[in-house]
Amino acid sequence: MKQPKDQRLPVKTLRELLGYDPETGSLLWKPRPRRYFKTDATWKGWNSRYAEKPAGSKNSSGYIQLCLPGCRPLAHVVIWVIQTGKWPEHQVDHVNHKRDDNRWLNLRATTPAENMKNLGRQANRESGVAGVYYDKSLKKWRVWISEEGRNRYIGSFDTEEEAIRKRKAFEAALGYHPNHGTDTANGEEPLYNGRIEIWFD
Protein backbone atom coordinates (compact mmCIF):
# COMPACT_ATOMS: atom_id res chain seq x y z
CA MET A 1 0.00 0.00 0.00
CA LYS A 2 1.31 3.43 -0.97
CA GLN A 3 1.32 6.17 1.67
CA PRO A 4 -0.57 9.36 0.66
CA LYS A 5 1.96 12.17 0.13
CA ASP A 6 0.24 14.43 2.67
CA GLN A 7 0.87 11.77 5.35
CA ARG A 8 4.57 11.34 4.65
CA LEU A 9 6.63 12.46 7.62
CA PRO A 10 10.26 13.43 6.98
CA VAL A 11 12.80 10.60 7.19
CA LYS A 12 14.60 12.43 10.00
CA THR A 13 11.39 12.55 12.07
CA LEU A 14 10.69 8.84 11.61
CA ARG A 15 14.23 7.92 12.63
CA GLU A 16 13.89 10.17 15.68
CA LEU A 17 10.62 8.55 16.78
CA LEU A 18 11.23 4.89 15.98
CA GLY A 19 13.94 2.27 16.36
CA TYR A 20 14.04 -0.78 14.08
CA ASP A 21 15.78 -4.15 14.38
CA PRO A 22 16.18 -5.59 10.85
CA GLU A 23 16.90 -9.11 12.15
CA THR A 24 13.68 -9.48 14.16
CA GLY A 25 11.49 -6.93 12.38
CA SER A 26 10.59 -5.25 15.66
CA LEU A 27 9.77 -1.55 15.62
CA LEU A 28 10.07 0.25 18.96
CA TRP A 29 9.17 3.72 20.15
CA LYS A 30 12.24 5.76 21.00
CA PRO A 31 12.05 8.14 23.95
CA ARG A 32 10.17 11.10 22.50
CA PRO A 33 11.65 14.62 22.71
CA ARG A 34 9.91 17.25 24.86
CA ARG A 35 8.90 19.42 21.87
CA TYR A 36 6.18 16.92 20.87
CA PHE A 37 4.18 17.63 24.04
CA LYS A 38 2.35 20.58 25.53
CA THR A 39 3.33 19.85 29.14
CA ASP A 40 6.12 18.19 31.07
CA ALA A 41 3.59 15.82 32.60
CA THR A 42 2.34 14.46 29.24
CA TRP A 43 5.92 14.22 27.96
CA LYS A 44 7.08 12.21 30.98
CA GLY A 45 3.90 10.15 31.01
CA TRP A 46 4.21 9.20 27.34
CA ASN A 47 7.86 8.17 27.68
CA SER A 48 7.16 6.22 30.84
CA ARG A 49 4.38 4.29 29.12
CA TYR A 50 5.66 3.82 25.56
CA ALA A 51 9.43 4.41 25.22
CA GLU A 52 11.29 1.22 24.21
CA LYS A 53 7.95 -0.61 23.74
CA PRO A 54 6.65 -2.14 20.48
CA ALA A 55 5.16 0.47 18.15
CA GLY A 56 1.78 0.00 16.50
CA SER A 57 -0.92 -2.64 16.55
CA LYS A 58 -2.33 -5.13 14.07
CA ASN A 59 -5.19 -3.74 11.96
CA SER A 60 -8.14 -5.68 10.50
CA SER A 61 -6.09 -6.52 7.39
CA GLY A 62 -3.27 -8.07 9.42
CA TYR A 63 -0.75 -5.24 8.95
CA ILE A 64 0.94 -3.40 11.82
CA GLN A 65 -0.35 0.18 11.80
CA LEU A 66 1.24 3.12 13.61
CA CYS A 67 -0.23 6.25 15.15
CA LEU A 68 2.19 9.10 14.39
CA PRO A 69 1.71 12.87 14.56
CA GLY A 70 -0.88 13.65 11.86
CA CYS A 71 -0.96 10.23 10.21
CA ARG A 72 -1.51 6.47 10.63
CA PRO A 73 0.99 4.78 8.28
CA LEU A 74 1.66 1.06 7.97
CA ALA A 75 4.76 -0.13 9.82
CA HIS A 76 6.37 -1.94 6.89
CA VAL A 77 6.24 1.22 4.77
CA VAL A 78 7.77 3.29 7.58
CA ILE A 79 10.47 0.63 8.02
CA TRP A 80 11.31 0.96 4.34
CA VAL A 81 11.74 4.71 4.82
CA ILE A 82 13.89 4.28 7.93
CA GLN A 83 16.16 1.76 6.17
CA THR A 84 16.47 3.38 2.74
CA GLY A 85 16.05 7.07 3.55
CA LYS A 86 13.18 7.56 1.09
CA TRP A 87 9.50 6.79 0.68
CA PRO A 88 8.78 3.90 -1.72
CA GLU A 89 7.64 4.88 -5.18
CA HIS A 90 4.80 2.35 -5.18
CA GLN A 91 4.30 -0.46 -2.65
CA VAL A 92 6.25 -2.51 -0.11
CA ASP A 93 5.57 -6.25 -0.37
CA HIS A 94 5.92 -8.93 2.31
CA VAL A 95 7.83 -11.63 0.44
CA ASN A 96 6.47 -14.50 2.55
CA HIS A 97 2.88 -13.11 2.54
CA LYS A 98 2.87 -12.74 6.33
CA ARG A 99 1.70 -9.17 6.83
CA ASP A 100 3.14 -8.68 10.29
CA ASP A 101 6.58 -10.18 9.51
CA ASN A 102 8.56 -6.97 9.11
CA ARG A 103 12.08 -8.40 9.06
CA TRP A 104 14.18 -6.55 6.50
CA LEU A 105 14.82 -9.71 4.46
CA ASN A 106 11.04 -10.10 4.08
CA LEU A 107 10.36 -6.65 2.60
CA ARG A 108 10.80 -5.48 -0.98
CA ALA A 109 9.68 -2.46 -2.99
CA THR A 110 7.33 -3.37 -5.85
CA THR A 111 4.98 -1.90 -8.38
CA PRO A 112 1.30 -2.92 -8.07
CA ALA A 113 1.80 -5.27 -11.04
CA GLU A 114 4.83 -6.93 -9.41
CA ASN A 115 2.96 -7.25 -6.13
CA MET A 116 0.17 -9.12 -7.93
CA LYS A 117 2.81 -11.66 -8.98
CA ASN A 118 3.45 -12.61 -5.34
CA LEU A 119 0.03 -13.60 -3.98
CA GLY A 120 -0.55 -16.37 -1.46
CA ARG A 121 -2.24 -19.70 -2.08
CA GLN A 122 -5.84 -19.39 -3.24
CA ALA A 123 -7.90 -21.34 -0.71
CA ASN A 124 -11.05 -21.09 -2.84
CA ARG A 125 -9.51 -22.91 -5.83
CA GLU A 126 -10.08 -26.61 -6.43
CA SER A 127 -6.40 -26.98 -7.27
CA GLY A 128 -5.21 -24.48 -4.67
CA VAL A 129 -3.31 -22.74 -7.49
CA ALA A 130 -4.39 -19.41 -8.97
CA GLY A 131 -5.37 -19.70 -12.61
CA VAL A 132 -5.97 -23.48 -12.56
CA TYR A 133 -9.64 -24.57 -12.69
CA TYR A 134 -11.47 -27.82 -13.30
CA ASP A 135 -14.05 -27.56 -16.09
CA LYS A 136 -16.70 -30.20 -15.34
CA SER A 137 -18.30 -29.93 -18.78
CA LEU A 138 -14.99 -30.68 -20.53
CA LYS A 139 -13.64 -32.89 -17.75
CA LYS A 140 -10.34 -31.07 -18.11
CA TRP A 141 -8.18 -28.69 -16.10
CA ARG A 142 -8.08 -25.22 -17.66
CA VAL A 143 -5.23 -22.78 -17.16
CA TRP A 144 -5.24 -18.98 -17.28
CA ILE A 145 -2.67 -16.36 -16.32
CA SER A 146 -2.61 -12.59 -15.98
CA GLU A 147 -0.21 -10.90 -18.38
CA GLU A 148 0.08 -7.11 -18.39
CA GLY A 149 -3.35 -6.75 -16.79
CA ARG A 150 -5.17 -9.13 -19.15
CA ASN A 151 -6.22 -12.73 -18.63
CA ARG A 152 -4.51 -15.07 -21.08
CA TYR A 153 -5.81 -18.57 -21.75
CA ILE A 154 -2.99 -21.13 -21.72
CA GLY A 155 -4.85 -24.36 -22.43
CA SER A 156 -6.75 -27.42 -21.18
CA PHE A 157 -5.11 -30.47 -19.62
CA ASP A 158 -6.15 -33.98 -18.66
CA THR A 159 -4.55 -33.91 -15.22
CA GLU A 160 -4.26 -31.36 -12.45
CA GLU A 161 -0.50 -31.97 -12.30
CA GLU A 162 -0.05 -31.11 -16.00
CA ALA A 163 -2.12 -27.97 -15.59
CA ILE A 164 -0.16 -26.79 -12.54
CA ARG A 165 3.17 -27.56 -14.23
CA LYS A 166 2.17 -25.48 -17.27
CA ARG A 167 0.92 -22.61 -15.08
CA LYS A 168 4.20 -22.58 -13.10
CA ALA A 169 6.24 -22.54 -16.33
CA PHE A 170 4.31 -19.49 -17.52
CA GLU A 171 4.70 -17.81 -14.12
CA ALA A 172 8.48 -18.19 -14.37
CA ALA A 173 8.55 -16.90 -17.95
CA LEU A 174 6.45 -13.85 -17.03
CA GLY A 175 8.50 -12.94 -13.97
CA TYR A 176 6.17 -14.07 -11.19
CA HIS A 177 7.84 -14.23 -7.77
CA PRO A 178 8.91 -17.76 -6.71
CA ASN A 179 6.58 -17.46 -3.67
CA HIS A 180 3.49 -16.78 -5.80
CA GLY A 181 0.71 -19.17 -4.85
CA THR A 182 2.57 -20.69 -1.89
CA ASP A 183 1.73 -21.02 1.79
CA THR A 184 4.83 -19.16 2.96
CA ALA A 185 2.73 -17.26 5.51
CA ASN A 186 2.63 -20.49 7.52
CA GLY A 187 6.16 -19.94 8.78
CA GLU A 188 8.40 -20.65 5.80
CA GLU A 189 11.39 -18.39 5.25
CA PRO A 190 10.99 -15.81 2.49
CA LEU A 191 12.73 -16.53 -0.77
CA TYR A 192 14.94 -13.98 -2.54
CA ASN A 193 13.57 -10.46 -2.05
CA GLY A 194 15.46 -8.77 -4.86
CA ARG A 195 17.93 -6.86 -2.66
CA ILE A 196 21.44 -8.11 -3.39
CA GLU A 197 22.92 -6.87 -0.09
CA ILE A 198 20.83 -9.35 1.86
CA TRP A 199 22.41 -12.29 0.11
CA PHE A 200 25.99 -11.14 -0.55
CA ASP A 201 27.56 -9.48 2.50
N, C-alpha and C positions, 0 to 999 in steps of 0.2 A: 504494500500500500504506500502511495506517495503522500508525503506530508504537504498540506497546503502551504504556499509560500508565506502567507501572513502568520503562520504558526511556527515558523522556523527561527528558533533562538540562535544567537551567534555561537559558533563553535567554542569560543573562550568561555561563554556562560555555562554551556553544558559540561565542559571539563571542570569548571569550578564547582558545579553542583553535584556531580556524579562521579563515582569511581567504578571502574570496570575491570574484571578479571577475565582475560580472554580464554584461559584454560577451563574455567568452570562455567563461564557465561553469567556469573552473578554481577548484578548492578546494584551498588550501594549508594546511599545518600552520604555525601561528604558533610562535615560540619558547615553549616550555612553562615555566611558573613552577616554581620549586624545590619548592613544597609538594606537587606530584604525585609526587615520588620519595622513596625511602627514603634514598638516599645521594647525595652530590655527584657521585660517579662516574657513576651511572646517569642523573642529571639532565643532566650535561654530554655524556655519550655519546648520549643521546636527541636532544638539540638539535643536536649535531654531525651526526647521521645524518639527521634528519627535518625540522628547522626550515626553512621556506621551500620545502619539496618538496611535490609533489602528494599529497593525502590520499586514501586508499582504493584499492581495486582492483576490477576488474570481476568480478562474481559469475557463476554459471552461467546466470542469467536475463538477463544483459547490463546490469544496473544497477551503478553504482559503490556499493560498500559500505564503510563506515568501521568502524574498531575504536576505540571510545571507552571511557573508564572505565565498566565495568559494562554496556555495551551495544554492539550492532553495527547501528546504523541505516543506512538508505539515504541516500546523499549528497543526492539531490534533495529529500528531506523535510527534512533538516537545513538545506539552503540556504533553503528556504521559511521556516523558523524564524528564521534569521539575518536575512533580508530583511524579514520582516513583524513579528517580535517575538512570534510565537505559533505554537503547533503547529497544523497543519491539522485541521479538524474531521473530515474523511474521508480523501481521497486527494489526491496531487499527480500530475498527468498531464503527460506529455511530449507537447506539441502535435504535433510532427512524427514521433512514434512511435519516435524514436531514443533508446533508454534511457540512453545515456551522454552525451547532449547537454544539459548542465545550464545553458545560457545562460538568463538570467532571462526573456527574451522567449519561451522555449520551455516554460516551466512555468506551470501553472495549477492552482488548487485545484478539485476536483470531488467530486461524490458518486459512489458506485459506479455508479449509473444513468447519470450524465452521462459517466463514463469509458467505459462500454460504447458510447456514441455517438461514440467517436473511436478506433475500432480500425483497424489497418492492412489492406492488401489481403489477401484470403483466397486464398492460393496453391493451395488444394485445391479451388477452385470452377471449374467449366467456364467461367464467365463472368469469373471473377476478382473478382466483386462479391458481397459478402455478401447473402444473401436472394434471389439470382437463380439458378434451377436449370433445366436442360433436362430435361423429362419425355419420355422416349423413347416411351412408350406413347401419349401425346397428340400428340407431335411439336410441342410448344409450350414456350415459356419461362414458368415459373411464378415468381411473386414473393411473398415473405413479408417481414414486418418485425416487429421486437420493439417493442411498445408497452406501457409500464408493466408490464414483466416477462412479457408474454404474446405468443405468436406470432400475428400477424394475417395472414390470407391477403388479398393485394391483387388477384390475378387471373392469367390466362394470356394470353400474347401470342405472335403469330406470329414475331416477330423478337427477337433478343437486344437490339438497340438500343432497341426499344419497351419491353422489360422493364426495362432499366437506367434509361431515362428516367423511367419510372413510379416505380421504386424511389427514385431521387434526389429526385423531387418529394415523395414521402412523407417521406424523410429530412429535407428542409428544413422541411416542415410540422410535423414532430414534434420539431424542435430538435436534430437530429444535428449534430455539428461538421462544418464544411466539409471537414476532412481525413479524415473517416471513409471507409475503404475505399481510401485512396490510398497510393502508394508514397513518402510524404514522407521515410521513413527513408533513402532513397537519396540524400540530400543536398539536398533542396529546403528552402527556408526555411519555417518554420512560419507558418501563417496566424494571424489574430487570436486571441489567447489570452484575451480577456475582461477584460484589465486596461487600463483607459483610459489610465493614465499612460504606458504604453509607446508609445502612438500619438499622444498629444497632449501635447507637452512644454510 
